[in-house]
Amino acid sequence: RSISPSQKNAPSFRGGHSTAWLSGHLLVYGGARCVPMCKCLDDAWLFNPGRRSWAQLQSAEESEPARPVARYRHSSVVADNKLLIF
């Protein structure tokens, strides 16, 4: 069964992204959008399956490090409630 988001605020079409499961939510990072030309993405999204909604993630504070550089065809894993991207 497929799940469609209930709102328009959702990640753009992409490929080569990574996904990870954290506390009942799906994390999506990066990838590339290749229409009409390929562009690497550096955005992070959280899908809540219970609410069928997406939220784009931002740094909690300005003192936190900047998000990783744009990338695709990478891997990610959750460890200690942090998304590790490599």
VODREN-327429 format. One line per 3 residues: number of its first residue (from 0); for each residue x, z negated, y negated of N, C-alpha, C. Coordinates in steps of 0.001 Angstrom, whole numbers, always signed. Example, Ala and Ser with C-alpha at 12.3 -4.5 7.8 and 13.67 -1.06 7.14 Angstrom:
BEGIN
0) +13190,-7800,+5690,+12300,-7800,+4500,+13200,-7800,+3300 | +12850,-7080,+2250,+13670,-7140,+1060,+12900,-7870,-30
# end
This chain:
BEGIN
0) +842,+0,+1167,+0,+0,+0,+892,+0,-1235 | +619,+867,-2158,+1409,+905,-3381,+775,+3,-4436 | +1611,-466,-5348,+1141,-1327,-6435,+1428,-608,-7738
3) +403,-372,-8520,+579,+248,-9829,+566,-834,-10888 | +1439,-718,-11899,+1423,-1729,-12958,+116,-1682,-13730 | -302,-2842,-14220,-1575,-2914,-14934,-1403,-2677,-16421
6) -195,-2440,-16885,+33,-2221,-18308,+950,-1030,-18519 | +970,-516,-19736,+1810,+643,-20036,+3262,+252,-20237 | +3538,-1001,-20556,+4905,-1467,-20756,+5575,-1569,-19391
9) +6310,-529,-19030,+6960,-469,-17721,+8240,+339,-17857 | +9175,+178,-16929,+10408,+961,-17020,+10129,+2453,-16916 | +10987,+3232,-17563,+10856,+4684,-17489,+11229,+5169,-16085
12) +10805,+6375,-15767,+11167,+7009,-14507,+12686,+7054,-14406 | +13243,+6724,-13224,+14691,+6665,-13056,+15075,+6773,-11593 | +16325,+7007,-11354,+16896,+7007,-10012,+18262,+6347,-10073
15) +18797,+5949,-8950,+20121,+5351,-8894,+20194,+3946,-9460 | +19058,+3294,-9631,+19007,+1924,-10159,+19217,+924,-9021 | +19359,-341,-9385,+19422,-1383,-8361,+18208,-2294,-8522
18) +17840,-2915,-7422,+16737,-3871,-7427,+17153,-5108,-6650 | +16576,-6226,-7023,+16833,-7480,-6317,+15575,-8345,-6454 | +15373,-9224,-5505,+14206,-10109,-5470,+14636,-11502,-5906
21) +13920,-12082,-6877,+14255,-13412,-7374,+12982,-14193,-7646 | +12793,-15285,-6934,+11660,-16198,-7163,+10323,-15470,-7245 | +10107,-14559,-6319,+8820,-13864,-6264,+8674,-12729,-7250
24) +9751,-12321,-7901,+9723,-11226,-8861,+10774,-10186,-8483 | +10518,-8943,-8845,+11447,-7856,-8585,+12237,-7563,-9854 | +13565,-7609,-9771,+14437,-7263,-10893,+14913,-5829,-10713
27) +14852,-5040,-11765,+15332,-3659,-11755,+16365,-3528,-12866 | +17541,-2967,-12535,+18569,-2778,-13554,+19111,-1353,-13534 | +19266,-793,-14715,+19968,+468,-14923,+19392,+1659,-14209
30) +20286,+2525,-13785,+19906,+3777,-13168,+20152,+4918,-14140 | +19564,+6056,-13867,+19704,+7219,-14741,+18378,+7957,-14815 | +18105,+8465,-15993,+16935,+9323,-16213,+17494,+10725,-16389
33) +17089,+11653,-15548,+17693,+12994,-15528,+16723,+14099,-15915 | +15934,+13873,-16947,+15016,+14908,-17423,+15142,+14978,-18933 | +15608,+16010,-19551,+16148,+17225,-18935,+17614,+17079,-18534
36) +18356,+16133,-19161,+19753,+15893,-18792,+19898,+14431,-18393 | +20922,+14119,-17615,+21094,+12740,-17140,+21597,+11816,-18246 | +20981,+10637,-18307,+21395,+9591,-19243,+21397,+8276,-18474
39) +22551,+7587,-18453,+22633,+6285,-17791,+21868,+5256,-18606 | +21250,+4305,-17908,+20422,+3280,-18548,+21064,+1905,-18401 | +20840,+1045,-19396,+21384,-318,-19343,+20292,-1367,-19529
42) +19066,-1002,-19191,+17958,-1946,-19367,+17656,-2709,-18083 | +17041,-3869,-18242,+16669,-4723,-17112,+15183,-5045,-17225 | +14487,-4976,-16093,+13043,-5199,-16055,+12693,-6178,-14947
45) +11623,-6909,-15149,+11119,-7879,-14177,+9672,-7517,-13853 | +9380,-7332,-12558,+8012,-7029,-12132,+7408,-8261,-11491 | +6238,-8651,-11968,+5485,-9771,-11413,+4366,-9181,-10558
48) +4499,-9217,-9214,+3485,-8591,-8360,+2133,-9292,-8419 | +2114,-10584,-8693,+840,-11296,-8792,+7,-10832,-9974 | +679,-10562,-11078,-11,-10087,-12289,+24,-8573,-12427
51) +810,-7930,-11545,+976,-6481,-11590,+1430,-6043,-12981 | +2457,-6750,-13496,+2915,-6449,-14844,+4440,-6438,-14916 | +4959,-5682,-15874,+6388,-5562,-16128,+6742,-6266,-17422
54) +7972,-6774,-17510,+8508,-7324,-18754,+9960,-6891,-18857 | +10356,-6395,-20025,+11755,-6041,-20225,+12526,-7303,-20562 | +13659,-7506,-19912,+14448,-8712,-20095,+15433,-8558,-21242
57) +15615,-9637,-21999,+16557,-9700,-23108,+17415,-10942,-22897 | +18567,-11009,-23564,+19388,-12220,-23519,+18611,-13355,-24161 | +18732,-14545,-23588,+17997,-15697,-24096,+18535,-16166,-25445
60) +19841,-16050,-25641,+20474,-16509,-26882,+21544,-15523,-27305 | +21828,-15490,-28590,+22861,-14585,-29082,+24236,-14956,-28552 | +24424,-16217,-28169,+25740,-16658,-27679,+26023,-16159,-26256
63) +24995,-15676,-25576,+25196,-15172,-24220,+25888,-13817,-24257 | +26628,-13482,-23215,+27317,-12188,-23207,+26326,-11024,-23257 | +26808,-9918,-23795,+25983,-8710,-23855,+25672,-8247,-22438
66) +24603,-7491,-22303,+24263,-6991,-20974,+25331,-6015,-20494 | +25384,-5785,-19186,+26392,-4870,-18633,+26230,-3458,-19204 | +27290,-2693,-19137,+27240,-1313,-19614,+26284,-515,-18731
69) +25799,+581,-19299,+24887,+1455,-18558,+25578,+1951,-17286 | +24812,+1995,-16191,+25378,+2472,-14937,+24280,+2926,-13988 | +24678,+3729,-13012,+23774,+4162,-11948,+24558,+4262,-10657
72) +23811,+4313,-9549,+24382,+4329,-8205,+25285,+3119,-7986 | +24823,+1983,-8441,+25544,+717,-8314,+24776,-201,-7366 | +25284,-1396,-7177,+24622,-2398,-6335,+24416,-3672,-7130
75) +23454,-4465,-6700,+23246,-5775,-7317,+22748,-6746,-6256 | +22960,-8019,-6538,+22519,-9089,-5646,+22227,-10310,-6502 | +21309,-11159,-6062,+21020,-12411,-6757,+21790,-13529,-6066
78) +22520,-14319,-6875,+23238,-15489,-6380,+23149,-16565,-7440 | +22776,-17773,-7049,+22631,-18880,-7988,+21737,-18522,-9166 | +20628,-17849,-8879,+19654,-17430,-9892,+20229,-16523,-10966
81) +21280,-15769,-10624,+21879,-14799,-11534,+21955,-13461,-10840 | +21735,-12393,-11600,+21848,-11045,-11069,+23289,-10586,-11235 | +23962,-10340,-10120,+25334,-9844,-10140,+25296,-8343,-9907
84) +25934,-7603,-10795,+25911,-6133,-10742,+27333,-5640,-10526 | +27490,-4749,-9554,+28822,-4198,-9285,+28703,-2793,-8738
# end
